[in-house]
Amino acid sequence: MKGTKFIALLILVVPIMSLKKSDPKEITIAAASDLKFALDSVIANFKKTNPGSDVKVVYGSSGKLSEQISNDAPFDLFFSADINYPQSLKVKGIAISDVKTYGIGRIVFME
């Protein structure tokens, strides 16, 4: 059996229309659970160069986070592992920017 590699787009950063009217030094992120280690590292570096910034992250499944965002959860950014969720938020008028790719993953199909 030979494995075939297929490149899949993971997906996005979507600023959410329900942005909190808060101090610009505070941000709340909804992120797919598989991003925990990478995003925690990025946030630690961000805080070093932006002292006083408060970054909160809620990790979970992209589908559940998307549902929460659709019900006015107070997230500023959404990092999804499935492009369909942010695209749906964009169509509904909830996202305030276009869907942007933040990474590319690999899926290996076995023949």
C-alpha positions as CSV (number, residue, x, y, z in Angstrom):
1,M,0.0,0.0,0.0
2,K,1.3,3.3,-1.0
3,G,0.5,6.6,0.9
4,T,-0.7,9.6,-1.1
5,K,0.0,13.0,0.4
6,F,-2.7,15.7,0.1
7,I,-2.1,19.2,1.3
8,A,-5.1,20.7,3.1
9,L,-5.6,24.2,4.2
10,L,-6.2,24.5,7.9
11,I,-7.6,28.0,8.2
12,L,-8.0,31.4,9.5
13,V,-7.9,34.3,11.6
14,V,-11.3,36.1,11.6
15,P,-11.8,39.2,13.5
16,I,-15.4,38.9,14.8
17,M,-18.0,41.7,14.4
18,S,-19.1,41.4,18.0
19,L,-15.7,42.9,19.1
20,K,-15.9,44.0,22.7
21,K,-15.7,47.7,23.3
22,S,-12.8,47.3,25.6
23,D,-9.4,48.5,26.3
24,P,-7.3,48.0,23.1
25,K,-4.7,46.2,25.3
26,E,-7.2,43.4,25.9
27,I,-8.0,40.7,23.4
28,T,-9.9,37.4,23.6
29,I,-9.2,34.7,21.2
30,A,-11.2,31.6,20.3
31,A,-8.9,28.9,18.9
32,A,-9.0,25.3,17.8
33,S,-7.5,23.0,20.5
34,D,-4.8,21.7,18.3
35,L,-3.2,25.2,18.3
36,K,-2.6,25.3,22.0
37,F,1.2,24.8,22.1
38,A,1.9,27.0,19.1
39,L,-0.5,29.8,20.1
40,D,0.6,29.8,23.8
41,S,4.2,30.4,22.5
42,V,3.1,33.2,20.2
43,I,1.2,34.9,23.0
44,A,4.1,34.7,25.4
45,N,6.3,36.4,22.8
46,F,3.6,39.0,22.1
47,K,3.3,39.8,25.9
48,K,7.1,40.3,26.1
49,T,7.0,43.0,23.4
50,N,3.7,44.4,24.5
51,P,3.8,44.7,28.3
52,G,0.5,45.3,30.0
53,S,-1.4,43.5,27.2
54,D,-4.0,41.0,28.4
55,V,-4.6,38.1,26.0
56,K,-7.1,35.5,26.9
57,V,-7.6,32.3,24.9
58,V,-10.5,29.9,24.9
59,Y,-9.6,26.6,23.2
60,G,-12.1,24.1,21.9
61,S,-13.5,22.5,18.8
62,S,-13.9,24.8,15.8
63,G,-17.6,23.9,15.4
64,K,-18.5,24.7,19.1
65,L,-16.5,27.9,19.0
66,S,-18.2,28.9,15.8
67,E,-21.6,28.3,17.3
68,Q,-20.6,30.4,20.4
69,I,-19.5,33.2,18.1
70,S,-22.8,33.0,16.2
71,N,-24.6,33.4,19.6
72,D,-22.6,36.6,20.4
73,A,-19.7,35.1,22.4
74,P,-17.3,38.0,23.1
75,F,-14.3,36.8,21.0
76,D,-12.1,39.2,19.1
77,L,-10.3,36.6,16.9
78,F,-11.1,33.1,15.7
79,F,-8.5,30.6,14.7
80,S,-10.3,27.6,13.2
81,A,-9.1,24.2,12.0
82,D,-11.9,24.0,9.4
83,I,-12.4,26.7,6.8
84,N,-16.1,26.0,6.6
85,Y,-16.8,27.6,10.0
86,P,-15.1,31.0,9.4
87,Q,-16.6,31.1,5.9
88,S,-20.0,30.6,7.4
89,L,-19.4,33.4,9.9
90,K,-18.4,35.6,7.0
91,V,-21.6,34.8,5.0
92,K,-23.7,35.5,8.1
93,G,-22.0,39.0,8.4
94,I,-20.4,38.2,11.7
95,A,-16.8,38.3,10.6
96,I,-15.4,41.8,9.9
97,S,-12.6,40.6,7.5
98,D,-12.0,38.1,4.8
99,V,-11.1,34.5,5.8
100,K,-7.3,34.3,6.0
101,T,-5.1,31.1,6.1
102,Y,-2.8,30.9,9.0
103,G,-1.2,27.5,8.3
104,I,-1.2,24.5,6.0
105,G,-1.3,20.9,7.2
106,R,-0.9,17.5,5.6
107,I,-3.3,14.7,5.4
108,V,-2.0,11.3,4.4
109,F,-4.4,9.0,2.6
110,M,-3.5,5.4,2.5
111,E,-4.3,3.5,-0.7
